[in-house]
Amino acid sequence: MQTSKITRIAVVVLVLLFLVLSVISCSTHTHVHNHSAPSGKKIPPGQAKKMNGDKSAKAYAPGQQKKR
């Protein structure tokens, strides 16, 4: 009777240990996308707008830039 309790407790402890180790070993990976132009070319205003999630390409068009 006593060994049955010890065996049951040991099984519960081993299952809990397995679950804890499984959760701890999980990892996440974050991928960062580099949205630079290939080989130094300028990006068209429409593409720059899409990459930044804006609604208008006016801010990216060279003729629409304000001089400081």
Phi and psi in degrees as a GROMACS rama.xvg file:
@    title "Ramachandran Plot"
@    xaxis  label "Phi"
@    yaxis  label "Psi"
@TYPE xy
-68.0738  -40.7392  GLN-2
-68.5658  -28.0121  THR-3
-65.3401  -41.21  SER-4
-66.1994  -43.145  LYS-5
-64.7862  -42.0617  ILE-6
-63.0638  -43.1149  THR-7
-64.1891  -42.5001  ARG-8
-64.6901  -41.1348  ILE-9
-63.6805  -39.4626  ALA-10
-65.9898  -43.314  VAL-11
-62.5877  -44.0182  VAL-12
-63.1458  -42.1213  VAL-13
-66.0851  -39.7782  LEU-14
-64.9943  -44.822  VAL-15
-63.3901  -40.5684  LEU-16
-62.4604  -42.0088  LEU-17
-62.0288  -44.3897  PHE-18
-63.3459  -43.7236  LEU-19
-63.2644  -44.8808  VAL-20
-65.3509  -34.6735  LEU-21
-65.5653  -41.8455  SER-22
-70.5562  -39.6957  VAL-23
-66.0784  -35.1242  ILE-24
-77.6489  -8.86424  SER-25
-68.2211  141.373  CYS-26
-141.449  155.646  SER-27
-116.822  151.089  THR-28
-121.44  132.459  HIS-29
-108.38  124.417  THR-30
-98.7132  129.205  HIS-31
-105.77  123.745  VAL-32
-94.2962  128.798  HIS-33
-92.7872  112.063  ASN-34
-96.055  43.0732  HIS-35
-89.5382  158.162  SER-36
-73.5498  140.079  ALA-37
-68.5389  134.801  PRO-38
53.8434  35.5147  SER-39
75.5643  9.1423  GLY-40
-74.0604  153.198  LYS-41
-77.3055  144.711  LYS-42
-89.326  134.907  ILE-43
-60.868  148.986  PRO-44
-55.6569  -37.3567  PRO-45
-64.868  -37.7152  GLY-46
-71.3279  -39.6251  GLN-47
-62.4985  -38.7779  ALA-48
-61.2528  -45.6995  LYS-49
-64.0281  -41.4127  LYS-50
-65.8112  -32.1864  MET-51
-93.7897  -6.53551  ASN-52
75.8433  21.2394  GLY-53
-83.4987  164.876  ASP-54
-93.7189  -20.232  LYS-55
-125.401  142.212  SER-56
-92.4011  0.754788  ALA-57
-58.123  -38.4826  LYS-58
-68.4792  -18.1475  ALA-59
-102.238  -7.82544  TYR-60
-80.4398  131.528  ALA-61
-60.9592  -33.2377  PRO-62
-74.9882  -11.4392  GLY-63
-103.206  1.66282  GLN-64
-76.8194  135.667  GLN-65
-82.2748  140.783  LYS-66
-84.4421  140.49  LYS-67
